């Protein structure tokens, strides 16, 4: 008993020292992360900051890097006469989109949301939860994303008791960003990342025609996005943008997503092997990503598909930016 | 459940808490239940294989002890044979499958194709073999209590990666493990923290660079490959010794002392010394159960003082060393690269032993002996370089790729590719901190003054700073453990 008391005293004292160090350094890292020079100097930080703190764009694009590279906001703006922000993020999965939508809904309600999905969004994978790491710095500022973030691991809540943990592996990047002079400060971005590269020698991606094991948590997130959009009166469109891949279009995961959409009355467009895009290998920068020309071509097609649901008759080609 | 996860810590604390509440004689049952639960969470499909090893070694031990003469010998060799057959069939299942596929030209049933190496199986078999050998040599009595025996063999902190414990050392402890002792818990937690630091801040951080470079050898020049080789040498050490620290610390919390497995191996001044500091429980196992019996066998077969004009003693040393390290290489895996890795160490040791006097003479004649510090530094650097070359056979399984790396190292240096500024900063910081930790421990200076300060607050701040470093620059999302493969 005496031993336990001593152990408890030691643990409390050590805990206090650790808490003080964690608090001091964690707050320091937080300040470095949200300082304007850092936010301005890094496109990913900037776009995330705009998304969480600034944008009120009525049209919002959600998805992975494929969304980031495939949806060209100026065309959406021209077609629908409303601002558009592309919130696609590299390596992001459906849970990430759910968290982002919740963060946005806490500030304003977009009119139109375009969600780009792929089979990877619904498949069981160890890496899917890693993408949520980029949202950790917003954990304290945005309580609405907490339920999603906590799904990263069973003990995420314990880890997030630390102030440093959300900024894990940011130290050197933040020091570098804060020391570098970024030039004129600007938070103007529509979130789109242009890709100029053209796929040199097109190679069909030879994936196996397997049935992907579905992740029930991913399907839950997908359904949550659908139901939250309906609840808030958002016009939601779900797309599968083109791949330059031989893999069959009808993935089990995408069939499941399509049937969920059908049930919820949400338009679902599987444009995986869209012929007009596939006919142009020069539209692709790789088998999974379109370049800017491809993004413009695909965005026009997507807008045409959306148009009847929005009751707009104008021809998008007339409003193409020059 | 990874040893570096919060899940493991929670599991350990729950087991330690219950262990503290139980009367000493019943603790072995808890240890056994916890070990089985731990393995069931890691790889439940291989639990029967592990239990088979436990049953075979338990019953063989009793049979050996209860008999004399040829019957004893029969039981002994039967036990060893079954254990070795299990090791070979699981370890070389892949190679056997390829051979069967090739011979029969027909696809094998799916259940046979899915057989892999159970996690920690090689470590378990070596522990079991040592037990049977020691019982046969009458060094230890056979254990009569099955739960205590099973708990010792399957003791969860060391199950997946060692240390390879001797039954004589572990069985008495597991039979009556200690309770919740304040001093041991504190020491254990400090050791676990150190292990977390080595694994998450050093090993996993360096793995980002080495994984990327060795995964695309053709794309990288000689300088980048050289850097990756050095990084890999630090990575594998931090990885393995980090996990060992966690195992030792966890065992300490449960009132059990495990053997040390590493003693700053990169401060070794010769390959012989390196093996006295690296994976010490494996080196001791190989020495006691393979090298010495082989050397004894050869010396009985070749009683003359000179053979073929060479000292028989030197030839016996070389032969026993080559066989021991060749088998050590094969113990690590089925690939030819592992065999070459082992044989390379055999060559290093044999040449080192044969050239010892010559090197001493050269040092005396050149006056190098007058600069002991410089000489020591040179020896450490040379030994590290030799060892770093051998790790190439661990990091890269294809011999053609190893050839390409060696070719590029010699002919195509160029500017190294450094991934990104922050990545290389993390890697260099990790190497610096690891070197500083080892240097402090080796010479009792530097950081030791903080970690072992007589002032409690200084010690607390030092360990809290270590924890903060883990949170700040540790690689917390991905995990791979090199030695889980064995």
Interface residues (C-beta under 8 A of the other chain):
Chain A: X3 X4 X6 X7 X10 X13 X14 X17 X18 X21 X22 X25 X29 X130 X133 X153 X154 X155 X158 X159 X162 X164 X165 X167 X168 X169 X171 X172 X173 X176
Chain B: X5 X6 X7 X10 X180 X181 X182 X185 X186 X421 X422 X425 X426 X456 X457 X460 X461 X463 X464 X465 X467 X468 X471 X472 X473 X474 X475 X476 X477 X478
